[in-house]
Amino acid sequence: MFKKILISNRGEIACRVIRSAQSMGIKTVAVYSDADDGAVHMRMADEAVHIGPAAAAESYLVIDKIINACKQTGAEAVHPGYGFLSENQAFADALDKAGIAFIGPGQKAIASMGDKIASKKLALDAGVNTVPGHMDLIEDADHAVKISKEIGYPVMIKASAGGGGKGMRVAFDDEEAREGFQSAKNEAISSFGDDRIFIEKFVVDPRHIEIQVLADKHGNCIYLGERECSIQRRHQKVIEEAPSPFLDEELRKAMGEQAVALAKEVDYHSAGTVEFIVGSDRNFYFLEMNTRLQVEHPVTELITGVDLVEQMIRVANGEKLTLQQKDVTLTGWAMESRLYAEDPYRGFLPSIGRLSRYQVPTGKKVRVDTGVTEGSEITMFYDPMIAKLVTYGKDRDEAIAEMGHALDAYEVKGIAHNINFLNAVCSHPRFRAGNITTGFIAEEYPDGFSGVTLDQSTYEGLQAMALLVQLRHESRSLKDVVAKTSNSWVISEGKEISTTVTAEDTKGGIDVEFGDRIVAVRSKWAPGKRLVKAKVNGEKMIAQLEISNGVIVLTHAGAVLKLSVQRPEVAKLAELMPVKVAPDMSKYLLCPMPGMIVAVHVGEGDEVKAGQALAVVEAMKMENILRAEQDGTVAKVNAGAGDTLAVDDVILEFE
């Protein structure tokens, strides 16, 4: 077995690989850029080597620097994680020439499957059903429009070397095809150093289901079930689960056997994933094969009991698989939510900053794969995913319930994040029913995410919890918090919504009377705790708590309630307070995120129309097009291509 391996990656996946390696008694080497100096993965490893500036193109993507780090530390093998150099044939070849083992597949598999165009042609030649499309390279925007028309809209424009949602656009007309081609090309060169683009038919209402394969160097290959990855936003997976609520054993077997056949066709060894698009008619089509570990691999590990990273290391060391297909069993259900540094209330724009608070949920049915800790800096240089929250249950309903509780308990402060959005999706009736497609988010949140409307029972439960917090905060005691006689209170959410309730003290909590309904709250919460954990009418309920200027802020199930709990006489006076009016910023185009200006498409004096593209901002390897919200005339241009801006910096001013 290897005595020392290097992980040529960063963040949560580097930490994940280090954990498995160390459990096997293997020493580990981390690499880090200027931006990652002091990062968790650097401190977890036995050794760490600095490899350059913050930009990935000058550090994590530089093959020579990775090989030099191996030579410097005596690392015998490299695990690439995912992204960066994980599917780079030149990297695998350079390692081979240097006598360093690559913990991944052989160069033949990387060459034929890592390239989306080559893989589609190979699959087609092998008789595998593929989505209709143009597999040759697209020359320019005009060529993209021509091919798109021939295939028929809608089409998917993809970077050949792409992955993780980068370099992908859906186009429904000529203008979107032209614009999407250029954006996909720019993202591709920025993220992968390869701007080749191809186009295929976009199948409406598809499910994205992938098969995990595992193969050794001795001709053995098995599949470890499937993962449902249909919950996506901008082709970036958001929530994954295993198994899929759509597949039965017959379809699972058919897809698994096809995935294995394709893997054997390219002499595959290591862990890999064959992705399929599955229609409502239960027909499935090959999309691509990822010749690496997938982000969502933990859900497979939880239902199979197989450590995929350990298996990859053993295969790279020349060992035979100890598992046969008949040994693979799927037990229970696992769900994964990707925690992103982005603001769902502002169109999911990237967010950067320091994690002033970062506390992960715990429990026997909870797993958190993360690469940050309290105090870590989230920068603009890398992918916005900062953690993966995974829960397990005996069935899908239990896995979802555990996910809801875990999301409620996940504390992140200092940056914007998508936890509330993840919670909203998990609570959505359509998601709970398993009626999902890759269009779920676009269909259910067509105007973006603006919060959650709670049902009456949950809303009253949170009001009752807020009252308990107020009373215990006043008493600073876990003893009697309400007088023995009825006590009247007004619970308000702004000036528009207020409820008058009465509360009675009882052992371990309070009983709150909402008209003819009683809400019983039992909790050990005491002042100073940031989480309110309670039984509300016998049901488990968790909410995050902040108290600001007398307002109790509770976050639960994707909703944020700002509640004032007052005695009736105080509530009457509060209604007389004036409301501060927000300033009018409609005459400015503000930078919505920290990032670099790629282009400004207008100049002073230009007339613009609502919806017109005004500027392009790049952050966290994604391009974002800023459009005019209304007709107007440009009065002043304050920023240009190459400028780095902060949130709310003024790009343009209008007359």
LOTIPA-858101 format. One record per residue (C-alpha): x, y, z; residue in one letter. Coordinates in steps of 0.25 Angstrom, whole numbers, plus 5000, padded with zeros to 4 digits. Example, Ala and Ser with C-alpha at 12.3 -4.5 7.8 and 13.67 -1.06 7.14 Angstrom:
<nodes>
504949825031A/505549965029S/
</nodes>
This chain:
<nodes>
500050005000M/500450144998F/501150215009K/500850355005K/499950424996I/499750564991L/498350624989I/498450724977S/497150794982N/496550884993R/495350905001G/494350805006E/494850694996I/496250705000A/495850685014C/494950565010R/496150495003V/497050525015I/496050465025R/496050325017S/497550325015A/497850345029Q/496850245033S/497650145025M/498950185031G/499450265019I/500150405021K/499550515013T/500150645007V/499250765004A/499550874994V/499051014996Y/499051154989S/499251284995D/497751294997A/497751165005D/498851185014D/498351135027G/497151065021A/496550945028V/497150845018H/498550895019M/498450875034R/497850735034M/498950675025A/500250625030D/501050725021E/500650845013A/501350905001V/501051044995H/500851044980I/500551194976G/499651314975P/498151304978A/497651294964A/497551144961A/498151164947A/499451204955E/499351094965S/498450974966Y/498450964950L/499950964949V/500350824946I/501850844949D/501550904962K/500750784967I/501850684962I/502950774969N/502150764982A/502150614980C/503650604978K/503850704990Q/503050615000T/503250474994G/501750454991A/501650324983E/500250354978A/499250474975V/497750474978H/497250594969P/495850604976G/494850664966Y/494950794957G/496350854954F/497250744948L/496350624952S/496050594937E/497250654931N/497950544922Q/499250624921A/499350624937F/499150474937A/500250454927D/501150554934A/501050474947L/501250344940D/502550394934K/502950444947A/502750304953G/501550354962I/500250274963A/498950344958F/497850304967I/496850304956G/496550234943P/497550214932G/497950314921Q/497050234911K/495850254919A/496150404922I/496350434908A/495150364902S/494150394914M/494650524920G/494450594907D/492950614905K/493050614889I/493950484889A/493050414899S/491750434891K/492350384879K/492950264886L/491550234893A/490850244879L/491850154873D/491650054884A/490150054882G/489750134894V/488550234893N/489050374892T/488350504892V/488250564878P/489250674875G/490450734868H/491750664873M/492650744865D/493250874870L/492551004868I/493351104861E/492651234865D/491351304870A/490751294856D/491151154854H/490451124868A/489151184863V/489151104850K/489450974857I/488351014868S/487351034857K/487650904850E/487550824864I/486250904868G/486150994880Y/486250974892P/487750934891V/488850914901M/490150984899I/491250914906K/492750934908A/493450804903S/494350804916A/493250854925G/492750804938G/492050854950G/491050944943G/492151024937K/492151064922G/490651014920M/489551094915R/488151064910V/487651144898A/486151154893F/486451244881D/487551304872D/487851424882E/488051324894E/488851234885A/489851344881R/489951404895E/490051264902G/491151224892F/492051334896Q/491751324911S/491951174911A/493251194903K/493751304913N/493451214925E/494051094919A/495451164916I/495351224930S/495051094937S/495650984929F/496651054920G/495950994908D/494851074900D/494350964891R/492850964890I/491750864885F/490250864884I/489150764887E/487650754888K/487150794902F/486150694906V/484950764913V/484550714927D/485650614928P/486150544941R/487650544943H/488050404948I/489450354949E/490050214952I/491250194961Q/492250094955V/493550034962L/494549954954A/495949904957D/497149874948K/496849724947H/495549734938G/494549744950N/493449844949C/492149864957I/491149974959Y/490650024972L/489250074969G/488850214965E/488750354969R/487650454966E/488250584963C/487050654956S/486950774966I/487850874958Q/487951024956R/488751064944R/489150924942H/489850924955Q/489350814964K/488750864977V/488150744984I/488450594981E/487950464987E/488050314986A/487350234982P/486450304972S/484950314975P/484750284960F/485550154957L/485050014960D/485949894960E/485749864946E/486150004941L/487350014951R/487849874946K/487749924931A/488450054934M/489549994943G/489849884933E/489949994921Q/490850074930A/491749954933V/491849914918A/492250064915L/493350054926A/493949924921K/493949984907E/494950084911V/495749994921D/495250074932Y/495850054946H/495550134959S/494250204963A/493450264952G/492050314948T/491250294936V/490150404935E/488850384928F/487650464925I/486350394927V/484950424921G/483650404927S/483450294918D/484550224926R/485550224913N/486950274917F/488050334909Y/489550344911F/490050484915L/491450474919E/492450394928M/493150464939N/494450394941T/494650444955R/493950444968L/492650514968Q/492250624978V/491050544982E/491750414985H/491450425000P/489950384997V/490450254990T/491450225002E/490350235012L/489350135005I/490450035001T/491450045013G/492550055002V/493650165004D/493850204990L/495150284993V/495750165000E/495350074988Q/496050174978M/497350174986I/497350014987R/497050004972V/498150104969A/499050014977N/498749894968G/497749824978E/496549744973K/495149784977L/494649704988T/493249734985L/492449664974Q/491149714968Q/490349614976K/490949674989D/490449814986V/489149844994T/488449974995L/487950005010T/487150125014G/487150265007W/488150375007A/488050525003M/489050625000E/488950775000S/490050864995R/490350985003L/490751104994Y/491251234997A/490251314990E/489051394992D/487651334988P/486951464991Y/487751534981R/487751444969G/488751344975F/489851444973L/491251394979P/491651444993S/492951454999I/493451495013G/493951435026R/493051325034L/492851405047S/492051285051R/492051145046Y/491451025054Q/491050895047V/489850805051P/490250675058T/489550545060G/489550395056K/488850415043K/489650545039V/490950555031R/491550685028V/492750695018D/493350835019T/494650905016G/494451025025V/494251065040T/493851185048E/494751295043G/495051235030S/495051335018E/494151305006I/494851374994T/494451404980M/495551314974F/494851174975Y/493551104974D/492451154983P/492151014990M/492651015004I/492050895010A/491150775007K/490050735017L/489650585016V/488550515024T/488150375025Y/486850305028G/486150175027K/485350225015D/485250355007R/484250425017D/485150405028E/486350455021A/485650585017I/485150605031A/486550585036E/487050685025M/486050785030G/486450785044H/487950785040A/487750905031L/487050975043D/488250955052A/489350995042Y/489851125047E/490551215036V/490851365038K/491751465031G/491351425017I/490051405009A/489751255007H/488651175002N/488151095014I/486751155014N/486651114999F/487050975002L/486050965013N/484951025005A/485250914994V/485250805004C/483950855009S/483250864996H/482050774994P/482550734980R/483950704984F/483350614996R/482550544986A/483750514977G/483150584965N/484450644961I/485150684948T/486350764944T/485350884942G/484850874957F/485451004962I/485151084949A/483751034950E/483451054964E/484251184966Y/484151254953P/484351394959D/485451344968G/485451314983F/484751424992S/484551335004G/483551235009V/482051245013T/481851155025L/480551085028D/479751135040Q/480151015049S/481651045047T/481451195048Y/480751185061E/481751085066G/482851195063L/482051305070Q/481951215082A/483451185082M/483651335081A/482751365093L/483551255101L/484851325097V/484351465101Q/483851415115L/485051335118R/485951455114H/485151545123E/485251445135S/486651395132R/486151265139S/485751125134L/484651125146K/483251185144D/483251285133V/481851325133V/480951365145A/479951265149K/478851345144T/478651365129S/479651465123N/479251545110S/480251575099W/480251635085V/481251565075I/481451655063S/482151635050E/482251775045G/481051865046K/480251775037E/480151645045I/479851635059S/479251535068T/478751545082T/479051415091V/478951375105T/480051285111A/480051185123E/481251135130D/481450985130T/482550895134K/483650905123G/483051015115G/481751085112I/480351065106D/479951175097V/478551205094E/478251245079F/476751265080G/476151125082D/477451065079R/478551025089I/480051015084V/480850945095A/482350975095V/483350895103R/484750935102S/486050945110K/486451075103W/487151175112A/487651315109P/488951315102G/488651195093K/488551225078R/487751105075L/486351085080V/486050935080K/484650895085A/483450805084K/482250875078V/481050805081N/481950675082G/482650705069E/484150735068K/484450875064M/485750945062I/485951095059A/487151185059Q/487051305068L/487551455068E/487051565076I/487251705071S/486651835076N/485551755084G/485151675071V/485251525072I/485751465058V/485451325056L/485951245044T/485251115041H/484851025029A/485451135020G/484551245026A/485151365034V/484151425044L/484351555051K/483451565062L/483251665073S/482651605086V/482051715094Q/480951745105R/479751805099P/479951945104E/481351945098V/480851885085A/479852005083K/481052105085L/481952035075A/480852045064E/481052195065L/482552185061M/482952235047P/483552145036V/484852175030K/484752195015V/485852125006A/486552224997P/486252214982D/487452144975M/486752124961S/487752224954K/488952134957Y/489452004952L/490051944964L/491051824965C/490251714971P/491451634976M/492951644978P/493551614965G/494251664953M/493651734941I/493851654928V/493151754919A/492251884919V/491351884907H/490952024907V/491552164907G/491152304912E/489952354905G/489452224900D/487952194901E/487652054907V/486351974907K/485851884918A/486551754918G/487751794910Q/489051744914A/489851854921L/491051784927A/491651654930V/492251624944V/493051494947E/493151434961A/493451294966M/493751254952K/492351284947M/491951404938E/490751484941N/490051574931I/489451704937L/488251754930R/487451884929A/486251884938E/485551994930Q/485752084918D/486752194920G/487952274916T/489352254921V/489952374928A/491252324933K/492152194933V/492852174945N/493552044943A/494151964931G/494751834927A/495751774937G/495251864949D/495051784962T/493751834969L/493151814983A/491651794985V/490851914982D/491951994975D/491352074964V/491652024950I/490652124942L/489852244945E/488552274937F/487952414934E/
</nodes>
